[in-house]
Amino acid sequence: MKDTKVLSGTAYSFEGKMPLRQVIPLGLQHVLAMFVGNLTPLLIITGACGLGVGSEFADLQVSLLQNAMLVAGLVTLLQLFAIGPVGGKVPIIMGTSSGFIGVFNSVVANMGGGVIAYGAIMGASIIGGLMEGVLGFFLKPLRRFFPPVVTGTVVLSIGLSLISVGISSFGGGSGAADYGSIENLLLATFVLVVILIVKHGTKGFTSTSSILIGIIAGYIVAFIMGFVLPTTGVTADGVEYTKAWVLNWDKVREASWFAVPALMPVKIIFDWRAIVPVLIMFVVTAVETVGDISGVMEGGMGREATDKELSGGVICDGLGSTFAAIFGVLPNTSFSQNVGLVAMTKVVNRMALATGAVFLILCGLIPKLGALVSIMPQAVLGGAAVMMFSSIVVSGIQLVTKEPMTPRNLTILSVALGVGYGIGANSAILAKAPQALQLIFGGSGIVPAAVVAIVLHVLLPKDEVVKD
């Protein structure tokens, strides 16, 4: 009886010991919450580079997806257990960051896409990750520059910059011959409706897995559509094309069941056009990681994060991103979805989260799984992405409102979002500015919003405390 009581409470203890029958489902729950989000940024950026389905580099995309799962698992283990100063020993799941999508899209546009642009992104990520790792060692004296109003503004700008990306996928993917077709819109809407029904009509494990269930439902509907609707069309120029929602099962059939992930699958290129904006984005993502770790410790363990936990977490975030780039994977960072899951369930057991990490590593050794994800219709992805990306905006609002919305905080938020999101929505305003400024501040608007928020926090006088 005594052992039963001990086991029943270990799920809420970081270092508690639990039997496999308990840790496996708890670990899988965390993986299901982030599995799609871990692969989505890679699908978007490789697609923007022209490395997606139908290109001569389609096999490369499958390999990168495989590597993304492996790297997420390994970096999560490093975050959970730590090696020296690397790792915060905090209940955090690591994965491919969606916060870099806007900046990377800007880099791709400036460099013309292709393998060269993707290689430049990897080179910039290696340098940026090392810089963030160094930043983690000096985090304690820098914490005063990142209050909730600054971190919240950054997270808000990240979410706002991604909504347009999600809507583009909702219509079938920008550049698709049938972009915005009724089939794409209905398929994406179906996925979104399924997610909403499952999330709010069920409880526990099923509700937490609503995004994955919506994706699976979308796959099934796309499969059925292939039998009842025309799978090809003709453009106004008379060119025949395959519709964007069609599933390319040949790609899955040809993929092997087991393969060792490839080291440096793309040639790494160091180009200042990519390095400068990405370096700034790594500072931004360090701020976001501080917010995630603070949130998971408060929500899951009922206390503030220590300086050591925050420092180790940011160091792991940076060096993990450098490690990821060596495998051709986008930067790895803490996953906000899992922070919310911990706050909701209070399950912080390290072995449970480690079990999920091991599952990710095993998935990284199965190329067929990566191929199955890579053929996902953009409309299916869009149906899930719209909600995932919008939830980042909500997370930003929650961070901002952790403190009273004083006139000073309102000014910081208003000006930073106005300048940042405004530039992101209308980057043509920088057309006559020096190219360096275009590279740093153009594209997503995340970087200008972060810079303005930090500068205003430093320069604006503190609000006067009114005494009764």
C-alpha positions in Angstrom: 0.0 0.0 0.0 2.9 2.3 0.8 4.5 1.8 -2.6 1.2 2.6 -4.3 1.0 6.0 -2.6 4.6 6.7 -3.6 3.9 5.9 -7.2 0.7 7.9 -7.4 2.6 11.0 -6.5 5.7 10.6 -8.6 4.1 11.9 -11.8 4.1 15.3 -10.0 7.8 15.0 -8.9 10.6 15.8 -11.4 12.9 13.1 -10.1 10.3 10.5 -9.0 10.6 6.9 -10.2 7.7 5.4 -12.1 7.0 2.0 -13.7 7.0 1.8 -17.6 3.2 1.2 -17.7 2.8 4.8 -16.3 5.7 6.7 -17.9 5.0 5.5 -21.5 1.5 6.9 -22.0 2.5 10.1 -20.1 5.6 10.5 -22.4 3.6 9.8 -25.6 1.1 12.4 -24.5 3.9 15.0 -24.7 5.1 13.7 -28.0 1.6 13.8 -29.5 1.3 17.4 -28.4 4.4 18.5 -30.3 4.9 15.9 -33.0 3.2 17.9 -35.9 4.6 21.2 -34.7 8.1 19.8 -34.6 8.0 19.0 -38.4 5.8 21.9 -39.6 8.7 24.5 -39.8 10.8 22.1 -41.9 7.9 21.5 -44.3 7.4 25.2 -44.7 11.0 26.2 -45.2 12.0 23.3 -47.4 8.9 24.1 -49.5 9.9 27.8 -49.7 13.4 26.7 -50.8 11.9 24.4 -53.5 13.0 21.2 -51.8 9.5 19.8 -51.3 7.2 17.3 -53.0 7.7 17.1 -56.8 11.2 18.6 -56.7 14.5 16.7 -57.4 15.3 17.2 -53.7 12.1 15.4 -52.4 14.2 12.6 -50.9 16.3 15.2 -49.0 13.1 16.6 -47.4 12.3 13.1 -46.1 15.8 12.8 -44.7 15.6 16.1 -43.0 12.2 15.2 -41.4 13.8 12.0 -40.1 16.7 14.0 -38.6 14.3 16.5 -37.0 12.7 13.8 -34.9 16.1 12.3 -33.9 17.5 15.7 -32.9 14.4 16.7 -31.0 14.7 13.6 -28.9 18.4 13.9 -28.2 18.2 17.6 -27.3 15.2 17.0 -25.0 17.3 14.4 -23.1 20.1 16.9 -22.8 17.6 19.5 -21.4 16.2 16.9 -18.9 19.4 15.4 -17.6 22.1 18.0 -18.4 25.8 17.6 -19.2 27.7 20.1 -17.0 26.3 23.5 -17.5 24.4 22.5 -20.7 20.8 21.7 -19.8 18.5 23.2 -17.2 17.2 19.9 -15.7 13.7 21.3 -16.3 10.5 19.5 -17.6 10.8 20.9 -21.1 10.3 19.2 -24.5 12.6 20.6 -27.2 11.8 20.7 -30.9 12.1 22.6 -34.2 11.3 26.2 -33.6 8.5 27.9 -35.5 9.7 31.3 -34.4 12.4 31.4 -37.1 10.0 30.8 -40.0 9.5 34.5 -40.8 13.2 35.3 -40.7 14.1 32.2 -42.7 11.4 33.0 -45.3 13.1 36.5 -45.7 16.5 34.8 -46.1 15.1 32.5 -48.8 13.5 35.4 -50.7 16.8 37.4 -50.6 18.9 34.4 -51.7 16.6 33.0 -54.3 15.8 29.7 -52.7 17.3 26.3 -53.5 19.8 24.2 -51.7 22.2 27.2 -51.4 19.7 29.2 -49.4 19.0 26.3 -47.2 22.7 25.7 -46.7 23.1 29.4 -45.7 20.3 29.0 -43.1 22.2 26.1 -41.6 25.4 28.1 -41.5 23.7 31.0 -39.8 22.1 28.6 -37.3 25.4 27.1 -36.4 26.8 30.5 -35.5 23.6 31.8 -33.9 23.3 28.7 -31.8 26.9 29.1 -30.5 26.1 32.8 -29.7 23.0 31.9 -27.8 25.0 29.3 -25.9 27.5 31.9 -24.8 24.6 34.3 -23.9 23.2 31.6 -21.6 26.4 31.9 -19.4 25.7 35.6 -18.8 21.9 35.3 -18.4 21.7 36.3 -14.8 22.8 40.0 -15.3 20.8 40.2 -18.5 17.5 39.1 -17.0 16.5 42.6 -16.0 16.3 43.5 -19.7 13.6 40.9 -20.3 10.5 41.5 -18.1 7.1 40.0 -19.1 6.2 43.0 -21.2 9.2 42.5 -23.5 9.0 38.7 -23.7 5.3 38.9 -24.2 5.7 41.4 -27.0 8.3 39.2 -28.7 6.0 36.1 -28.5 3.0 38.2 -29.8 5.1 39.4 -32.8 6.1 35.8 -33.5 2.5 34.6 -33.6 1.3 37.5 -35.7 4.1 36.9 -38.3 3.1 33.3 -38.6 -0.6 33.7 -39.1 -0.2 34.7 -42.7 2.0 31.6 -43.2 -0.8 29.4 -41.8 -3.4 31.0 -44.0 -1.3 30.4 -47.0 -1.1 26.7 -46.2 -4.9 26.8 -45.5 -5.4 27.7 -49.2 -3.2 24.9 -50.5 0.2 26.5 -50.3 1.4 29.6 -52.0 2.5 28.8 -55.6 0.1 25.8 -56.0 -1.8 25.9 -59.3 -5.0 25.3 -57.4 -4.2 27.7 -54.6 -7.4 28.9 -52.9 -9.6 26.3 -54.6 -12.8 25.2 -52.9 -11.3 21.7 -52.4 -8.3 23.1 -50.5 -10.5 25.5 -48.4 -13.0 22.7 -47.5 -10.2 20.3 -46.6 -8.5 22.8 -44.3 -11.8 23.8 -42.7 -12.6 20.2 -42.1 -9.3 19.7 -40.2 -9.9 22.8 -38.1 -13.4 21.7 -37.2 -12.3 18.3 -36.2 -9.5 19.8 -34.0 -12.1 22.1 -32.3 -14.6 19.3 -31.7 -12.0 16.9 -30.3 -10.2 19.6 -28.2 -13.4 20.9 -26.5 -15.7 17.8 -26.8 -13.4 15.4 -25.1 -11.1 15.3 -22.1 -7.6 14.1 -21.1 -5.4 12.3 -23.5 -7.8 12.7 -26.5 -8.3 16.4 -26.0 -4.5 17.0 -25.7 -4.0 15.0 -29.0 -6.6 17.0 -30.9 -4.1 18.4 -33.5 -2.8 15.0 -34.4 -6.3 13.6 -34.6 -7.3 16.5 -36.9 -4.3 15.8 -39.1 -5.1 12.1 -39.4 -8.7 12.9 -40.2 -7.5 15.3 -42.9 -5.3 12.5 -44.4 -8.3 10.2 -44.5 -10.5 12.8 -46.2 -7.8 13.6 -48.7 -7.5 9.9 -49.5 -11.2 9.7 -50.1 -11.2 12.8 -52.3 -8.7 11.0 -54.5 -11.3 8.5 -55.4 -14.3 10.8 -55.9 -12.8 14.1 -57.3 -10.5 14.8 -60.3 -6.9 14.7 -59.1 -5.5 16.8 -62.0 -6.4 20.1 -63.5 -5.4 22.5 -66.3 -4.1 26.0 -65.8 -5.2 29.0 -68.0 -2.1 28.4 -70.1 -3.2 24.8 -70.8 -0.6 23.2 -68.5 -1.8 20.1 -66.7 -1.0 19.9 -63.0 -1.6 17.6 -60.0 -3.9 19.2 -57.4 -2.3 20.2 -54.1 -4.4 18.0 -51.9 -3.4 14.7 -53.7 -1.4 12.2 -51.6 1.8 11.0 -53.2 1.9 7.4 -51.8 4.8 6.4 -54.1 7.1 8.5 -51.9 6.1 6.5 -48.8 6.3 3.2 -50.7 9.8 3.9 -51.8 11.1 5.0 -48.4 13.0 2.4 -46.3 11.9 1.1 -43.0 15.2 1.8 -41.2 18.1 4.2 -41.9 20.8 5.9 -39.9 20.3 9.7 -40.1 22.7 11.5 -42.4 25.3 13.9 -41.0 25.4 17.2 -42.9 22.9 16.2 -45.6 23.3 19.7 -47.2 26.4 21.7 -47.8 26.8 24.3 -45.1 27.3 27.9 -46.3 28.3 30.9 -44.3 26.7 34.0 -45.9 26.3 37.3 -44.0 22.9 37.9 -45.7 21.6 35.0 -43.6 23.9 35.3 -40.5 23.0 38.9 -39.5 19.2 38.6 -39.2 19.4 35.0 -37.8 21.8 36.2 -35.0 19.3 38.7 -33.9 16.5 36.1 -34.0 18.6 33.9 -31.7 18.6 36.7 -29.1 14.8 36.8 -29.5 14.4 33.0 -29.1 16.6 33.1 -25.9 14.0 35.6 -24.5 11.2 33.2 -25.5 13.0 30.2 -23.9 13.3 32.2 -20.6 9.6 32.7 -20.8 8.8 29.1 -21.5 11.1 27.8 -18.6 9.6 30.4 -16.2 6.1 29.3 -17.3 6.7 25.6 -16.9 8.3 25.9 -13.5 5.5 28.2 -12.2 2.7 26.2 -13.8 4.1 22.7 -13.1 6.2 23.0 -10.0 4.7 26.0 -8.3 7.9 28.0 -8.0 10.1 30.4 -9.9 12.9 29.1 -12.1 16.3 29.5 -10.6 19.2 31.4 -12.4 20.9 28.0 -12.9 17.9 26.4 -14.5 17.3 29.4 -16.9 21.0 29.6 -17.8 21.4 25.9 -18.4 18.1 25.9 -20.4 19.3 28.7 -22.7 22.7 27.2 -23.2 21.0 23.9 -24.2 18.7 25.8 -26.5 21.7 27.4 -28.3 24.1 24.5 -28.5 21.2 22.2 -29.4 20.4 24.4 -32.3 24.0 24.2 -33.5 23.9 20.4 -33.2 20.6 20.4 -35.1 22.1 22.4 -38.0 24.9 19.9 -38.4 22.1 17.4 -39.2 20.4 19.8 -41.6 17.6 20.6 -39.1 16.3 24.1 -38.2 17.0 25.5 -34.7 15.7 23.6 -31.7 14.0 25.4 -28.8 11.5 24.8 -26.0 8.0 24.0 -27.1 5.2 26.2 -25.8 2.6 23.5 -26.5 4.2 21.3 -23.9 4.6 24.2 -21.4 0.8 24.5 -21.6 0.4 20.7 -21.2 2.5 20.7 -18.0 0.6 23.6 -16.6 -2.7 21.8 -17.3 -1.7 18.3 -16.1 1.0 19.2 -13.5 2.9 16.1 -14.8 6.6 17.0 -14.6 8.2 13.6 -14.1 11.6 13.5 -15.9 11.3 9.8 -16.8 7.9 10.3 -18.4 9.3 13.1 -20.6 12.4 11.1 -21.3 10.3 8.2 -22.5 8.7 10.6 -25.0 12.2 11.7 -26.1 13.2 8.1 -26.7 10.1 7.6 -28.9 11.2 10.6 -31.0 14.6 9.1 -31.4 13.1 5.8 -32.6 10.9 7.7 -35.1 14.1 9.4 -36.4 15.4 6.0 -37.4 12.3 5.2 -39.6 12.3 7.1 -42.9 8.9 5.8 -43.9 7.4 7.9 -41.1 9.2 10.9 -42.4 7.9 10.3 -45.9 4.3 9.9 -44.6 4.5 13.3 -43.0 6.2 14.9 -46.0 3.3 14.1 -48.3 0.9 15.9 -46.1 -1.3 18.2 -48.2 -0.7 21.9 -47.4 -4.4 22.4 -46.8 -4.3 19.7 -44.0 -1.3 21.4 -42.5 -3.0 24.8 -42.8 -6.1 23.6 -41.0 -3.9 22.8 -38.0 -1.3 25.6 -38.4 -3.9 28.4 -38.2 -4.8 27.3 -34.7 -1.3 26.5 -33.6 0.1 29.8 -34.8 -2.8 31.8 -33.3 -2.2 30.1 -30.0 1.2 31.7 -29.9 -0.4 35.1 -30.1 -2.6 34.1 -27.1 0.6 33.0 -25.2 2.1 36.4 -25.8 -1.1 38.1 -24.5 -0.9 36.0 -21.3 2.8 36.9 -20.8 2.1 40.6 -21.3 -0.7 40.7 -18.9 1.3 39.0 -16.1 2.1 42.5 -15.0 -0.4 45.5 -14.7 -0.8 47.3 -18.0 0.6 50.6 -16.9 1.0 53.5 -19.3 4.7 52.6 -19.7 4.0 49.0 -20.5 1.2 50.0 -22.8 3.6 52.3 -24.7 6.2 49.5 -25.0 3.7 47.1 -26.4 1.9 49.5 -28.7 5.1 51.0 -30.3 6.9 47.7 -30.6 4.0 45.9 -32.2 3.1 48.9 -34.4 6.6 49.2 -35.8 7.4 45.5 -35.8 4.2 44.1 -37.2 3.8 47.1 -39.5 7.2 46.5 -41.1 6.5 42.8 -41.3 3.2 43.4 -43.1 4.7 46.1 -45.5 8.4 45.4 -45.9 8.4 47.6 -49.0 8.8 50.5 -46.6 12.5 49.6 -46.4 13.0 49.4 -50.2 15.3 52.4 -50.2 17.1 51.6 -46.9 20.6 50.2 -46.8 20.6 46.5 -47.6 21.9 45.7 -44.1 18.8 47.2 -42.6 16.6 45.4 -45.1 18.1 42.0 -44.1 17.9 42.7 -40.4 14.5 44.3 -40.1 12.7 43.2 -43.2 10.6 40.0 -43.6 8.8 38.9 -40.5 8.7 42.0 -38.3 9.8 39.9 -35.3 13.3 41.4 -35.0 12.2 45.1 -35.2 9.5 44.4 -32.6 12.0 42.8 -30.2 14.6 45.6 -30.7 12.0 48.3 -30.1 10.6 46.6 -27.0 14.1 46.2 -25.4 15.2 49.7 -26.2 12.0 51.3 -24.9 12.2 49.2 -21.7 15.7 50.5 -21.1 15.0 54.2 -22.0 11.5 54.9 -20.7 11.3 56.1 -17.1 9.6 53.8 -14.6 6.0 54.5 -13.7 5.6 56.4 -10.5 4.2 54.3 -7.6 1.1 56.1 -6.3 0.9 55.8 -2.5 -2.4 55.8 -0.7 
